[in-house]
Amino acid sequence: MKYEFGNDPAKVEGYKKFWSRESVKRPLIGFSFKSWFPLDEFKASRAWGKDAPLTLDMVVPEDFLDDQETLLREGETIDDDIFRGACPAQMLMWGDAILGSSMRVLPGNVVAEPMNLSWEEIDKIGFDRNSPWCKKYIEFIDVLVKSSAGKYPITHGMLNGPMDYAVTFRGHEQAVMDLLIDPEHISAFLERMGDFFIDITKEAWEHIPLFCGGYYDAQYNLWAPESIARLQEDSVAVMSPDLYGQYLKAVDARISSHFGSAFMHLHATSMMVLDQMLDIPTLHCFEINNDVGGPPVATMIPYFQMVQKAKKSLLIRGSFTSGELRLLMDSLEPTGLYLYIMIADMKEIEILRPIVGF
């Protein structure tokens, strides 16, 4: 039987085994034609002027629907283990916009403009359900839910982490200096941003129905049996491990404690704090990107193994050569492993499929 968008309910069992780290013969496998730059995948966002401000009126949820469903149709031709679903404008960091940052369109991406605010100005920043960007965010979710009609899962949008917000509103250098010379102010702000992350995520899920009895994250096509949250702390790249442990670890732990299937998104630049993050008992899964231009896969293997030795589920996302994929298969246990493989065409899938035992 063919399922629309490839969303066969039987795929739930593979996800459950991934989260519970049940013994399996091969990893959970997903293939996708999606790019690193979701802005370019939608006609609506391709039309936005580059190196120009993104204003509220430019984001029209209905204008994304046709391209969104076209992207999800890959699941009808690709035979793999994963569901396909959608989230509000994946190229947009909704949290920054909701909190009041100006947004700028760059080639392939949208970024939050550094604000360099004073503490007096920052004291006014918080979660406001009546802010125009928050209303747009919830409107986008509601439009997706109605359009999907239960045929594919919907999820929350992209959110930065507490330190990322500190960098946006105080600046890269100033945020680090604050940790060293003004820890009281920035600690309080990080805690407030933890509250914001929890509140905006829960608000989104008030509008989103479950899919096959569970939750979903569209960026990684990750279904989960319990409430899901994708944590992110890209800005730990500018922190020392000691500063992370002193000021941010407890905030991440508190955020993740509110969600039964919380996971952390990481890049290679964050590996110096991986051991501390692995100590957080309510982080059950780690997603690590194999970034374009990043370190070789061989360099990342010890970090991947650290995650598995800590008995956490591991999701690795990226493009891989045949040799790199063989190295992953030879070096890692299939238990609790999900390889989300970005490919160029069906021929590449046929080359890589036997390597992963599919």
ChimeraX attribute file (.defattr): number of C-alpha atoms within 10 A of each C-alpha:
attribute: neighborCount
match mode: 1-to-1
recipient: residues
	/A:1	4
	/A:2	8
	/A:3	11
	/A:4	14
	/A:5	21
	/A:6	23
	/A:7	22
	/A:8	16
	/A:9	13
	/A:10	10
	/A:11	17
	/A:12	21
	/A:13	10
	/A:14	19
	/A:15	21
	/A:16	15
	/A:17	18
	/A:18	26
	/A:19	22
	/A:20	15
	/A:21	18
	/A:22	12
	/A:23	13
	/A:24	15
	/A:25	9
	/A:26	16
	/A:27	25
	/A:28	24
	/A:29	20
	/A:30	22
	/A:31	27
	/A:32	25
	/A:33	15
	/A:34	16
	/A:35	15
	/A:36	15
	/A:37	13
	/A:38	18
	/A:39	23
	/A:40	16
	/A:41	19
	/A:42	19
	/A:43	14
	/A:44	19
	/A:45	23
	/A:46	16
	/A:47	11
	/A:48	18
	/A:49	13
	/A:50	15
	/A:51	12
	/A:52	12
	/A:53	18
	/A:54	22
	/A:55	14
	/A:56	12
	/A:57	7
	/A:58	12
	/A:59	19
	/A:60	15
	/A:61	18
	/A:62	12
	/A:63	13
	/A:64	19
	/A:65	18
	/A:66	12
	/A:67	14
	/A:68	18
	/A:69	17
	/A:70	12
	/A:71	19
	/A:72	21
	/A:73	15
	/A:74	17
	/A:75	23
	/A:76	15
	/A:77	10
	/A:78	17
	/A:79	15
	/A:80	17
	/A:81	24
	/A:82	27
	/A:83	26
	/A:84	29
	/A:85	28
	/A:86	26
	/A:87	20
	/A:88	25
	/A:89	23
	/A:90	19
	/A:91	21
	/A:92	23
	/A:93	19
	/A:94	24
	/A:95	25
	/A:96	23
	/A:97	23
	/A:98	23
	/A:99	21
	/A:100	17
	/A:101	19
	/A:102	17
	/A:103	21
	/A:104	18
	/A:105	23
	/A:106	16
	/A:107	13
	/A:108	16
	/A:109	20
	/A:110	23
	/A:111	19
	/A:112	22
	/A:113	17
	/A:114	17
	/A:115	16
	/A:116	17
	/A:117	14
	/A:118	10
	/A:119	14
	/A:120	8
	/A:121	10
	/A:122	17
	/A:123	13
	/A:124	9
	/A:125	18
	/A:126	15
	/A:127	19
	/A:128	14
	/A:129	14
	/A:130	10
	/A:131	14
	/A:132	13
	/A:133	21
	/A:134	21
	/A:135	14
	/A:136	20
	/A:137	23
	/A:138	22
	/A:139	16
	/A:140	21
	/A:141	25
	/A:142	18
	/A:143	14
	/A:144	25
	/A:145	21
	/A:146	11
	/A:147	15
	/A:148	16
	/A:149	9
	/A:150	13
	/A:151	16
	/A:152	21
	/A:153	27
	/A:154	28
	/A:155	29
	/A:156	29
	/A:157	26
	/A:158	22
	/A:159	23
	/A:160	20
	/A:161	27
	/A:162	27
	/A:163	30
	/A:164	22
	/A:165	24
	/A:166	26
	/A:167	19
	/A:168	23
	/A:169	26
	/A:170	22
	/A:171	18
	/A:172	17
	/A:173	10
	/A:174	15
	/A:175	24
	/A:176	23
	/A:177	14
	/A:178	16
	/A:179	18
	/A:180	12
	/A:181	11
	/A:182	12
	/A:183	15
	/A:184	11
	/A:185	14
	/A:186	22
	/A:187	19
	/A:188	13
	/A:189	21
	/A:190	21
	/A:191	20
	/A:192	18
	/A:193	26
	/A:194	22
	/A:195	18
	/A:196	21
	/A:197	21
	/A:198	18
	/A:199	14
	/A:200	23
	/A:201	22
	/A:202	18
	/A:203	15
	/A:204	17
	/A:205	18
	/A:206	10
	/A:207	16
	/A:208	21
	/A:209	15
	/A:210	17
	/A:211	21
	/A:212	19
	/A:213	12
	/A:214	15
	/A:215	22
	/A:216	30
	/A:217	23
	/A:218	20
	/A:219	18
	/A:220	22
	/A:221	19
	/A:222	19
	/A:223	30
	/A:224	23
	/A:225	19
	/A:226	16
	/A:227	18
	/A:228	25
	/A:229	27
	/A:230	26
	/A:231	23
	/A:232	21
	/A:233	20
	/A:234	18
	/A:235	21
	/A:236	22
	/A:237	16
	/A:238	17
	/A:239	17
	/A:240	13
	/A:241	18
	/A:242	11
	/A:243	16
	/A:244	21
	/A:245	15
	/A:246	12
	/A:247	18
	/A:248	21
	/A:249	17
	/A:250	16
	/A:251	22
	/A:252	23
	/A:253	18
	/A:254	17
	/A:255	24
	/A:256	25
	/A:257	16
	/A:258	15
	/A:259	19
	/A:260	16
	/A:261	22
	/A:262	22
	/A:263	23
	/A:264	22
	/A:265	19
	/A:266	20
	/A:267	16
	/A:268	18
	/A:269	14
	/A:270	18
	/A:271	17
	/A:272	16
	/A:273	19
	/A:274	17
	/A:275	14
	/A:276	14
	/A:277	21
	/A:278	21
	/A:279	12
	/A:280	16
	/A:281	11
	/A:282	20
	/A:283	25
	/A:284	20
	/A:285	24
	/A:286	24
	/A:287	24
	/A:288	21
	/A:289	17
	/A:290	20
	/A:291	15
	/A:292	10
	/A:293	6
	/A:294	13
	/A:295	12
	/A:296	12
	/A:297	18
	/A:298	12
	/A:299	11
	/A:300	16
	/A:301	14
	/A:302	13
	/A:303	17
	/A:304	22
	/A:305	15
	/A:306	15
	/A:307	20
	/A:308	22
	/A:309	12
	/A:310	12
	/A:311	16
	/A:312	23
	/A:313	23
	/A:314	29
	/A:315	26
	/A:316	20
	/A:317	19
	/A:318	18
	/A:319	20
	/A:320	16
	/A:321	13
	/A:322	14
	/A:323	12
	/A:324	14
	/A:325	18
	/A:326	14
	/A:327	15
	/A:328	21
	/A:329	18
	/A:330	10
	/A:331	14
	/A:332	17
	/A:333	17
	/A:334	23
	/A:335	23
	/A:336	27
	/A:337	26
	/A:338	26
	/A:339	22
	/A:340	23
	/A:341	20
	/A:342	19
	/A:343	19
	/A:344	13
	/A:345	11
	/A:346	14
	/A:347	9
	/A:348	14
	/A:349	17
	/A:350	11
	/A:351	11
	/A:352	21
	/A:353	15
	/A:354	9
	/A:355	15
	/A:356	17
	/A:357	11
	/A:358	14
